[in-house]
Amino acid sequence: MAKLSLNLKISIVASLLFCLSVNFLSGNNLYYALLNSILLATSIIFSLSATKKVPFILVLSLSLIPLLSYVPTSKTLYLNIFIYILLLSIVIKCTKHKYFFTILGLIVLFLGNVLSNNLVNENLSTNPERFIWNVPETNQAITDYQRSSFYTIYRLRLFIYNKGIYFYSFLTSIAGLFSLRNIYDTILLANIYPLALGIRSAIKNHNTFINKVMLLGIIVMLFGTGISKSPDKFATLFPAVPIFIYLVITGFQNINRMIYYLLFIFSLFLATSPV
Amino acid sequence: MKKRRSIIFIIALVTILTRFVGLDKVPPHLSNDEISIAYDAYSISETLRDEHNHFMPISFESHGTHKAPLTIYLTSLSIKLLGNSDFSARLPSAIFGSLTVLVLGSLVYLLSSNMSLSLVSGGVLAISPWHIYTSRMALETNVALFFLASAIYLFFLAENRKKDILFLPSFLAFSLSMYAYHTEWGLTPLIIIVLGLIYRKNLMRKKAYFIGLLIFVLTVIPLLTNFINNLGTNARANTEFLLTQDSLKDQLSLQQGNYTRQGQIILSRFVATYSSYIEPDKIFFASPNLLPKTNPFQAGLILAPFLPAFLFGLFGIKKHFKNHAPFIYLWLFICPVVPALTVGEQQVVRNLPFLLPALLVTAVGCCQFYKKFGNNKTAIGSYSFLILVSFFYFSIIYYYHYPIESGVNFQYGYKQIAEYIKPRYGNFDKIVIDPIFGEGYVYTGVPHLYIPYYTALDPRYLQERGKNVLCGNCFDKYEIRSIDWENEPVSEKTLYVVPDSNKPSDVEKNQLNVIYEVYLPNRKPAFAIYEKI
């Protein structure tokens, strides 16, 4: 904090206050409002490793992210995310044991994801019925098609219709998460624009270690989504808040401000709709 | 040059094979919408009047709403030439669908001067499940897509190659696209506005552009007049518009007088519907129109391996299309606008125009991949293999499983009933057909269109059925009404056609003899035909 400029300090305090207000307006209690606000502030501080510019409009926009007014089913999840942010910060600051901390961070992120989606309980027991594999309808369809696809011989049918179809369901589940509606419901319509540019920039500059870490984080998040039978958009994306904020902040450096302002006004108009 | 010709030949072959082979068998039966088009086309081809006795209408009354006219008039030609069959009803759509592949390839070459990109675009469209699906059905949207694509192609030919005279056929094609399907009522004017704004500097100096515009306005006036005359009726624009949705009306009524709140509600609904039309899981993995949702063997509207190409392509448009990039982005953005203004769940036919810019972006992504990994034969081979596997799975789902499992959705059985009746028509005085069908006796079919179409009954019978006051849907020997066996006086020389879910009880069975049974493609019983013992 000591190295932060006055403007950045003001931005971070403003983000805390905005986020608190939004949480109170959403009906969250002080406990969750504080945790969500601290999550935003720490994510912004972590993102400052990539850029020193966090304009006021972006602070305002990030505070309004619906994900930051979300109340997760498990309080442990906050601890999980804060550990993840800490590990990410260590990865950036340290030159030694980078890979160890990265892998540890990814494990923590994955745990957060499966915990959030109720695939795993707090006592680390699993809920098999929530996983994408072993769905009775899928198994039945495989057997039916193996039996009834008379256009080819039985041996080939066993090869064509097999449990590999679960991988297709896994990909479908991931793609389902990335509908425009799911994204603007969770991170606000205006932020889709800098997020897309942030991801693009991370892919383009994937040789930078932190970008690699971010992309791996996204892959882990996608994997967690894919293995869940019915992933909830908030529960799935919540553990990845630090990644989203980092990518939005980095992507913001390349945006057309006029388009962003228009999108922001449009987002406010939509977000305050009575339905 | 030889390699290029071979690729063009392969694309043409795939296009023709996927769209024409087994056209009368996949889908398994003419659907509700298809028979409506086919019957009106047949009626027009014989009498120049539609089912409801209107002379050469601009909008065809159908199933409580209205249909656009162009496809019906085009189909009347194929039916006149080839007779009443599934093949003749679907032929115009298959032809225009195949030609769209050629038009898209030519358009991409015109805009990018890149032959590889042009071939990839054509190839991707040729194997697009969305386009194969719509090309193999007698659907208006597919014909409209051809005219829209042709109009855009001719526009750029006129604008880029300085062949001003081509603005005239371009605007005529724009106009025809509006006569072909209702989505284009909104989309075509939007595209014309976007083109006019982007290329205004060049266009302002061209007289032919303004003449073309005038031709467009003049030719769509009859459509506009017809729309205004039908305001307040059940015309399609009045029944399918977003604001006619009951749930939305209820929400708006709660905010009466507060226009800002009402605006927010409408906008939220519009954005949500817009989003539903571009959901990646539905577009690339599991389209809502083939197998039931619980079945894991699904196919997207675009093959799944093209998703990464689409995402990468979004960032490569500027590089490949240079000055035309703004048009491509806007084309992609505005296509789902009109479907998003309509009610109901996502309808793949309404959003078909989105396919062209989406595939164009996908083709750009494929070319970017090739440029990046061209030297890595393993990467290119693996990606091509994935595309082939994906197309193989789509083919077995669409050409084999879909016809077997979707019989009920297509009202399967009415064609088979007609084929049974036709040679025995003289043996009966009356034919009673129960229009309810399916398990649970819940769906209402349209046998009053299927039977006359497949038996080639003189259309005048149906045109004059309104004159029969006692029986609303009776014509010639036919009575289309639900059968209540307990109160049905069973008569001699009468044929009773009922669904399997309305078979007579044991008491009535003593008087009746089942003379023919129709089974669905999945071998479940569909209909039975009875006569008095």
Boltz contact constraints between the chains, C-beta under 6 A:
constraints:
  - contact:
      token1: [A, 137]
      token2: [B, 294]
      max_distance: 6.0
  - contact:
      token1: [A, 138]
      token2: [B, 296]
      max_distance: 6.0
  - contact:
      token1: [A, 141]
      token2: [B, 295]
      max_distance: 6.0
  - contact:
      token1: [A, 141]
      token2: [B, 296]
      max_distance: 6.0
  - contact:
      token1: [A, 151]
      token2: [B, 400]
      max_distance: 6.0
  - contact:
      token1: [A, 165]
      token2: [B, 296]
      max_distance: 6.0
  - contact:
      token1: [A, 169]
      token2: [B, 296]
      max_distance: 6.0
  - contact:
      token1: [A, 172]
      token2: [B, 281]
      max_distance: 6.0
  - contact:
      token1: [A, 172]
      token2: [B, 285]
      max_distance: 6.0
  - contact:
      token1: [A, 172]
      token2: [B, 286]
      max_distance: 6.0
  - contact:
      token1: [A, 175]
      token2: [B, 280]
      max_distance: 6.0
  - contact:
      token1: [A, 175]
      token2: [B, 281]
      max_distance: 6.0
  - contact:
      token1: [A, 175]
      token2: [B, 284]
      max_distance: 6.0
  - contact:
      token1: [A, 175]
      token2: [B, 285]
      max_distance: 6.0
  - contact:
      token1: [A, 176]
      token2: [B, 281]
      max_distance: 6.0
  - contact:
      token1: [A, 178]
      token2: [B, 280]
      max_distance: 6.0
  - contact:
      token1: [A, 179]
      token2: [B, 275]
      max_distance: 6.0
  - contact:
      token1: [A, 179]
      token2: [B, 279]
      max_distance: 6.0
  - contact:
      token1: [A, 180]
      token2: [B, 275]
      max_distance: 6.0
  - contact:
      token1: [A, 181]
      token2: [B, 272]
      max_distance: 6.0
  - contact:
      token1: [A, 181]
      token2: [B, 275]
      max_distance: 6.0
  - contact:
      token1: [A, 200]
      token2: [B, 315]
      max_distance: 6.0
  - contact:
      token1: [A, 270]
      token2: [B, 268]
      max_distance: 6.0
  - contact:
      token1: [A, 273]
      token2: [B, 264]
      max_distance: 6.0
  - contact:
      token1: [A, 273]
      token2: [B, 265]
      max_distance: 6.0
  - contact:
      token1: [A, 273]
      token2: [B, 268]
      max_distance: 6.0
  - contact:
      token1: [A, 274]
      token2: [B, 261]
      max_distance: 6.0
  - contact:
      token1: [A, 275]
      token2: [B, 251]
      max_distance: 6.0
  - contact:
      token1: [A, 275]
      token2: [B, 265]
      max_distance: 6.0
